[in-house]
Amino acid sequence: MHEKLLLETIKIKDGVIHNLPYHQKRCDTSRKTLFKTSKKLLLSMHINPPSKGLYRCRILYDISIQSIEYIPYTEKKINTLKIVSSDIIYAHKYANRDSLNILLKAHQGFDEIIIARGGYLRDTTISNIAFYDEEKWYTPKKPLLEGTMRAKLLDEGLLHTKNIKTIDISHFSQVALINAMVGFKILNNLQIQDHQGVIYDY
């Protein structure tokens, strides 16, 4: 098994595989970049989902599929976010998330963290993020990871990219998390705390 083990998390609801073309594209891109192979690994040939219920299909792979699990999904409740500076690099969806988990654990008083690098917001540990300015939804131009749902929403024109500084969050009226499982989830009754301890309510 290769050291650079990769992960795809795919939403399965009542037997339906969601957003598969975008997961396939990321799988192809990552394998070509990391393993120098253009041979496709067709995810659809390996997924045999349960027919009822909501599941997180967890695929571990490198050159080939290493394992597939179907895990019943329970959404994480998020009401508090903390902005944390870090130089973490997570350009591919690696199975090893130790650096992200350690960073989150260091801020246990919060439900999640928003990682900032070079003064610009990137992602939470579990999702891309978006902000609404009463006209458009914006997501950081340079996220930690280019998520599959983020890619889909950008292609559909429902989301726009922008460099977002920490000090810019006061200009937005709503915040949403974006990932394969929650889709586009607007957070209500949310508080974000910045580096100086200033709290913003949404």
N, C-alpha and C positions, 0 to 999 in steps of 0.2 A: 504493500500500500504506500502510495506516494506521500511525502511529508506535507505537501500542499493540498491537503484534502479539502474539497469544496463542498458547499451546502446549497441546496435549493429548498425553499419552503413554499409549498404550493397549497392553495386553498382548495379543499374538496367539500362540496356541499351536496348532500343527497346524491352522491355518485358523479356529480358534475365537476370536471377539472377546470379551474378558473385561470384565465390569463396565460394559458400554456405557451402560445407563440413567443411571449416576452421572456418566459423562463427558458425556453429553448434557445433563444437568441443569446441570453446571457451565458448559458452553459457553453454554447459554441464559441463565444468570444473568449471566455475565461480559459477554456481548454486550448484554444489556439495560441493565446498569449503565454500561458504558463507551461504548456506541454508540447508546443510547436506541432500540433496535430490539426488537420482540417477534416479528419474523419468524424462524421457526426455521431453523437450518442443520442439516439432518439428516445426522449423521455417517455413519450406516449406508449412505446413498446414495453415499458417496464412498470407503468402505473396500473394497478388493478384495485381501484378504490372501493371502500364500503359503499353500499347502495343507499344507506340512510345515515343522517347525522352530519355534523360539521367537524371536519378533521383538518389537521395540519399534516400534510404529506411531507415528510422530512427525508430528502434524498441526499446521501453522501456519495461523492464520486471524485475520481481523478481522471485517469485514462479510461476507466470503466466504472460502472455502478458498483459501489461497495455495500450499500444497504439502503433499504426503503422502509420507513415506518409510517403508520397512520395513527396519529395521536389526537384524541378528542381535544377540541379547542375551547379554552375559556379565556375570554378577553381580559387583559390586564386593565384595571381601573386606574386612571391617571388624573389627578387633581393638582399635583404640585410638580414643578419642573425647576431644576437648578442649572444655570449656565456655568459650564466648567471648561477651562482652557486645557487643551491637550494637543500633543504632537502625534497622536495615534494615526497610523496609516491603515486603511481597511478598504483598499481599492477593489478587491475581489471578495466574494462572500465565502470566506474561509469557515470551516467547521470549528476551528480553534478561535474562540471568542474571549480568551482569558483576559486580554488587555482591556476589553470593554467591560467585562464583568467586574474586574478589580476597580476600575474607575467608578462604576455605579455603586459598588459596595462601600466605597470611601465617602459616599454621600447618602447614607441610609435614611436620613430624615426626609428624603424626597422620593416621590414615586418613580421619577425618571430624571435623566439629565439631558441637557442640550450641549453637545460638544462644540466648542469654538476653537478655531485655529487661526492664528495670525489676525485676530480681532474680528473674524467673520464666522457666523454661525454655519454649522455643517449638518448634523443629524442628531437624533437621539440614539441610544444604544440599540433600539429595536425598530426604528423607522426613519424614513425621511420626514421632513417637516415643512409646513407651508403657513404663510401669513396672509391675511386679507386686509386690504387698504380701503375697503368700501367700493372698489371698482374691480380689482383683479386679485387672484390668488398667486402669490409668489413663493417659489421654493429656492433655497440657496443654489447658486450657479455651480458651485463646486462642493457637492456633498461628500461625505465619507465614502458612501456606496451609492452607485446609480441603481436604485431599486426598480423592480419590474413594474409596479403600479405607478410609480413616478414617471417612468418612460411612457406608459400608456396614456396618462393624463396630459403629458406634454404633447404627444402626438395628436391627441384629440383637441388641443388648444384650450383645455380647461385649466391649465397650469402654465405659469411663466417663470423663467429663471431670472435671478437678480442676486447681486452680491449684497448680503444683508449683514450689517454690523450689529454688534450687541446693542449699541445705543439707538438703533433704528426700531427696536421692538415697540417703543412707546407710540409709534406712528400707525400701528396696526390694531384692528378691532377684534380679529378672531384668529385662532390658531388651530391647525389641523395636523394630525399624524397620518402618514401614508405608508402602508406596507401591504404585502400580499393578503394578509388575513383580515385586517380591518378595512381595507380599501382606502377610502378617503374619510377620515373620522374627525369631525369638528369637535373640539373639546369645550365643554361648558363648565362653569364654576372652576376655572383654572387660575392658578397663581404661578407666575414665573419669577424667580429670584435671580438677579444678576450678580456679577462679581463683587459689587460693593454692598450687597445685601438689600438693594432696592427691589421692592415687590411690585409686580404689574398684575392687575386683575383682568381677566377676560370672561 
